[in-house]
Amino acid sequence: MQYYIITYGCQMNHSDSERIADHLEAKGIPMAESLEKADMIIVNMCSVRQASVDRVFGLSDRFRALRTAKPGLITVLTGCIVKTDKKKFDKIFDRVVEINSFADWLDSLAGVVNSETKPEAKRNTKISVGIPITTGCDNFCAYCVVPYTRGPLISRDWRIILEEVEKRVEKGAKEIWLLGQNVNNYHFDGVDFAQLIEKANAIPGDFWIRFTSPHPKDFNDAAVKAVASCVKVTPYFNLAVQSGDDTILKAMARPYTAKQYIELVDKIRQAFRECRTGIESTVALSTDVIVGFPGETEDQFLNTAALFKKIGFDMAYIARYSPRSGTAAAKLSDDVSESDKEHRFLELTKILFATSQRNNEKYVGTVLPVLVNKVFEKEGRWASGKTRSYKTVKFRLDKGIECAAGDIVNVRITEALPLGLGAKLP
């Protein structure tokens, strides 16, 4: 038997897929080179965006053709699955199963029982590793299906988390992502998110710590102090705002105001200025935002645009609102026209490009470490990767220079672009 995994979704989905792969390979079941050669196809999906759901439904015809060529093929769906979609998926997949119990059903499917093997997270590159610290969410934002698909928030044992971090670092990981749908609401056996960060930071080794996705309401003073003072934590955060208008935030069930969000950003930036020096004292900030939420007026959108200008984001993931079945917002009238959603998307993108360009100009002339994720040929040899502030950097490799994915290379920043940096070897 050979397996093949298709993953749609966030870093948590990819981390789950890595654990599924590790569990199967620990049982001696190898990964197939292609979809066509697989005896078992596992689709790990995300239901947050309707587009991802549509992609999974779109696999129906392909599976039909694959089953004709290989009648014994097993198809499995897991991940974030809305209950109202399950009946439709039952017609496409042989099994639709809960992600939280994947080890049990994998053992059943593979015909393997009574194994004491413990799954351990991995990535093919082993350079950047995602380690879940929480699963699920208790927030019930009006537009989001995660609490319905992942269930309530559950924190993992901090001792197991730290053991995983140590093992991955020992095996060469350079970047550790601590993952959770509400990552900074971590609590287990007297240890909270701030204390977990401090414990992870104390692990020996030359590696970077990142985390996603934090909620503004759970970024307390202790967490701010911890991320600023722990030097392995990189100066980059994704902090979802979703809207800059208080009325829309309330309708979204986001328990903070635009003013409180701005005050939190100011607090984080001030903490880094106090704890760090040089370019490390500059925090790069990305966000998630939804335009065209039900009832959003032009004036309310302009409040979001004003917040974008005030904060000066380095990156933003801008979504045009679309209703998701099963959420509170799905009961509301989707009354903002598609043309208005597109206009608002373009306006925020324009602001983002301007603020990102301005922010990136601060890096020109500095020498920064870059974690290389790709080496490629394009009119010469090039490498690209991420800085500690999660900036994408591309630089040319001179003849005779050896460089590979996973290397940390110091480069001099020579060019600021709206969403990236150009550099050269110093």
Residue pairs with C-beta under 8 A, 6 or more apart in sequence:
1 29
1 39
1 40
1 110
2 29
2 30
2 31
2 32
2 37
2 38
2 39
2 40
3 21
3 24
3 29
3 30
3 31
3 32
3 38
3 39
3 40
3 41
3 42
4 31
4 32
4 34
4 35
4 37
4 38
4 40
4 41
4 42
5 17
5 20
5 21
5 31
5 41
5 42
5 43
5 44
6 35
6 41
6 42
6 43
6 44
6 59
7 13
7 14
7 17
7 43
7 44
8 43
8 44
8 45
8 46
8 52
8 55
8 56
8 79
9 44
9 45
9 46
9 48
9 52
9 79
9 80
10 46
10 48
10 213
11 130
11 177
11 179
11 212
12 130
12 132
12 135
12 179
12 180
12 181
13 44
13 45
13 46
13 79
13 80
14 130
15 121
15 130
15 131
15 132
15 177
15 179
16 44
16 78
16 79
16 99
16 102
16 132
17 42
17 44
18 121
18 122
18 123
18 130
19 102
19 119
19 120
19 121
20 42
20 44
20 78
20 102
20 106
20 119
21 31
21 122
22 119
22 120
22 121
22 122
23 102
23 103
23 106
23 117
23 119
24 31
24 106
24 110
25 31
26 115
26 117
26 119
27 106
27 107
27 110
27 112
27 115
27 117
29 110
32 38
32 39
35 41
35 62
35 66
36 66
36 69
38 73
39 70
39 72
39 73
39 74
40 73
40 74
40 75
40 76
40 109
41 63
41 66
41 73
41 74
41 75
41 76
42 76
42 77
42 78
43 56
43 59
43 75
43 76
43 77
43 78
43 79
43 93
44 78
44 79
44 99
45 52
45 53
45 56
45 77
45 78
45 79
45 80
45 81
46 52
46 79
46 80
47 53
47 79
47 80
47 81
47 82
47 85
47 145
47 149
47 324
48 80
48 144
48 145
48 146
48 324
49 319
49 322
50 322
50 323
50 324
53 82
53 85
56 77
56 89
56 92
57 88
57 92
59 92
60 92
63 73
63 75
63 92
63 93
66 73
67 73
74 94
74 95
74 109
75 92
75 93
75 94
75 95
76 93
76 94
76 95
76 96
76 97
76 105
76 109
77 89
77 92
77 93
77 95
77 96
77 97
78 96
78 97
78 98
78 99
78 102
79 99
79 149
80 99
80 145
80 146
80 149
80 150
81 89
81 96
81 149
82 145
82 148
82 149
82 324
82 325
82 326
83 148
83 326
84 325
84 326
85 325
86 96
89 96
90 96
95 105
95 109
97 105
99 150
100 135
100 151
103 119
107 113
107 115
120 164
120 167
121 129
121 130
121 131
121 132
121 164
121 168
122 129
123 129
123 130
125 373
125 405
125 406
126 168
126 171
126 172
126 173
126 406
127 172
127 173
127 174
127 175
127 371
127 373
127 405
127 406
128 173
128 174
128 175
128 177
128 371
128 373
129 168
129 173
129 175
129 176
129 177
130 177
130 179
131 161
131 164
131 165
131 168
131 176
131 177
131 178
131 179
132 156
132 179
132 180
133 155
133 156
133 158
133 161
133 178
133 179
133 180
133 183
133 186
133 196
133 211
134 153
134 154
134 155
134 156
134 179
134 180
134 181
134 182
134 183
134 185
134 186
135 150
135 151
135 153
135 154
135 156
135 180
135 181
136 146
136 147
136 150
136 151
136 152
136 153
136 154
136 181
137 144
137 146
137 147
137 150
137 152
137 153
137 181
137 182
138 147
138 152
138 153
138 182
138 185
139 147
139 182
139 215
139 253
140 147
140 253
140 328
141 242
141 252
141 253
141 254
142 251
142 252
142 253
142 327
142 328
142 329
143 252
143 290
143 293
143 321
143 324
143 327
143 328
143 329
144 324
144 327
145 324
145 325
145 326
145 327
146 181
148 326
148 327
150 181
153 180
153 181
153 182
153 185
155 186
155 187
155 188
156 188
157 188
157 189
158 188
158 189
158 191
158 195
158 196
158 199
161 178
161 196
161 200
162 199
162 200
162 203
165 176
165 200
165 203
166 203
168 176
169 176
169 203
169 204
169 205
169 207
170 205
172 406
173 207
174 206
174 207
174 208
174 371
174 406
174 408
175 207
175 208
175 210
175 371
176 200
176 207
176 208
176 209
176 210
177 210
177 211
177 212
178 196
178 197
178 200
178 209
178 210
178 211
178 212
179 211
179 212
180 186
180 211
180 212
180 213
181 213
182 213
182 214
182 215
182 218
183 193
183 211
183 212
183 213
183 214
184 193
184 211
184 214
184 215
184 218
184 219
184 223
185 193
185 215
185 218
186 192
186 193
186 196
187 193
191 199
192 222
192 223
193 218
193 223
193 226
194 220
194 222
194 223
194 225
194 226
195 226
197 209
197 211
197 223
197 226
197 227
197 230
197 233
198 226
198 230
200 209
200 230
200 232
201 209
201 230
201 231
201 232
201 233
206 408
207 232
208 232
208 233
208 234
208 371
208 388
209 230
209 232
209 233
209 234
210 233
210 234
210 236
210 390
211 233
212 238
213 238
213 240
213 288
214 223
214 237
214 238
214 239
215 240
216 239
216 240
216 241
216 254
216 256
216 260
216 261
216 264
217 255
217 256
219 239
219 264
219 268
221 267
224 267
224 268
224 271
225 271
226 233
227 233
227 237
227 268
227 271
228 268
228 271
228 272
228 274
228 275
228 276
229 271
229 275
231 276
231 280
234 388
234 389
234 390
235 272
235 276
235 280
235 281
235 282
235 283
235 284
235 388
235 389
236 283
236 284
236 285
236 286
236 314
236 388
236 389
236 390
237 268
237 283
237 284
237 285
237 286
238 285
238 286
238 287
238 288
238 317
239 261
239 264
239 265
239 285
239 286
239 287
240 287
240 288
240 289
241 258
241 261
241 287
241 288
241 289
241 304
241 307
241 311
242 249
242 252
242 254
242 288
242 289
242 290
243 249
243 252
243 254
243 258
243 289
243 290
243 293
243 296
243 300
243 303
243 304
244 258
244 303
244 304
244 305
244 306
244 307
244 308
245 258
245 296
245 300
245 301
245 303
245 304
246 257
246 258
246 303
247 300
248 293
248 295
248 296
248 300
248 304
249 256
249 257
249 258
251 293
251 294
251 295
251 329
251 332
252 290
252 293
252 329
253 328
256 264
258 303
258 307
261 307
262 307
262 310
262 311
265 285
265 311
268 283
269 283
272 280
272 281
272 282
272 283
273 281
275 281
278 366
279 362
279 363
279 366
279 368
279 389
280 388
282 362
282 389
283 389
284 314
284 315
284 359
284 389
284 390
284 391
285 311
285 312
285 313
285 314
286 313
286 314
286 315
286 316
286 317
286 390
287 311
287 313
287 315
287 316
287 317
288 316
288 317
288 319
289 304
289 308
289 316
289 317
289 318
289 319
289 348
290 319
290 320
290 321
291 301
291 304
291 318
291 319
291 320
291 321
291 341
291 344
291 345
291 348
292 320
292 321
292 336
292 340
292 341
292 344
293 321
293 329
293 336
294 321
294 329
294 332
294 333
294 334
294 335
294 336
295 332
295 333
295 335
295 336
296 321
296 336
298 340
301 344
301 347
304 344
304 348
305 347
305 348
305 351
308 316
308 348
308 351
308 352
308 355
309 351
309 355
311 355
312 355
312 358
312 359
313 352
313 355
313 356
314 355
314 356
314 359
314 360
314 389
314 390
314 391
315 352
315 356
315 390
315 419
316 348
316 349
316 352
318 345
318 348
318 349
318 352
320 338
320 341
320 342
320 344
320 345
321 329
321 334
321 336
321 341
322 334
323 329
323 330
323 332
323 334
324 330
352 418
353 418
353 419
354 418
356 418
356 419
357 416
357 417
357 418
360 391
360 416
360 417
360 418
360 420
360 421
361 416
363 387
363 389
363 391
363 413
363 416
363 421
364 413
364 414
364 415
364 416
365 412
365 413
366 412
366 413
367 410
367 411
367 412
367 413
367 426
368 387
368 388
368 393
368 410
368 411
368 413
368 423
369 387
369 388
369 408
369 409
369 410
370 383
370 385
370 386
370 387
370 393
370 395
370 408
370 409
370 410
370 411
370 423
371 385
371 386
371 387
371 406
371 407
371 408
372 383
372 384
372 385
372 403
372 404
372 405
372 406
372 407
372 408
372 409
373 384
373 385
373 386
373 405
374 383
374 384
374 385
374 405
375 381
375 382
375 383
375 397
375 403
375 404
375 405
376 382
376 383
376 384
380 396
380 397
381 396
381 397
381 401
382 394
382 395
382 396
382 397
383 394
383 395
383 397
383 403
383 409
384 392
384 393
384 394
384 395
385 392
385 393
385 409
386 392
386 393
387 393
387 421
391 420
391 421
392 419
392 420
392 421
393 411
393 413
393 420
393 421
393 422
393 423
394 420
394 421
394 422
394 423
395 411
395 422
395 423
395 424
395 425
396 424
396 425
397 403
397 425
398 425
401 425
403 409
409 425
410 426
411 423
411 424
411 425
411 426
412 423
412 424
412 425
412 426
413 421
413 422
413 423
414 422
414 423
414 424
415 421
415 422
415 423
416 422
